[in-house]
Amino acid sequence: MRCGACCAFYRVSFDCHESDEFSGGVVPIALIIKLNKTQSAMRGTEKRPIRCRALVGNIGMGVHCAIYEKRPTICRLFLPAWQCNQGNSLCDQARLIYGMMPFSNF
């Protein structure tokens, strides 16, 4: 991937039971910060400037998720605007912040 804007623009919060400290959880606890009793977030996305600690590389040039197979559900559900020929205004908004053209313009 080249983009990565969403990983450096939005807070990645999810149910704390997705962490690997719970049975069935997969997100590495070392990359999580607890927000409250039920919610956690990926480290780096809990305050500004935002950048998920699992994001490796340079935004807009070449990035990847270091825990792709163990990423939280919210990341799995966030579809890039080009995927499945569906727009995603949140994807487009993050891309604009980083100076990239929204996919909806392609």
Summary of the structure (lengths in Angstrom):
residues: 106
radius of gyration: 13.9
end to end distance: 17.0
largest distance: 42.9
contacts: 293
relative contact order: 0.22
helix: 31%
strand: 19%
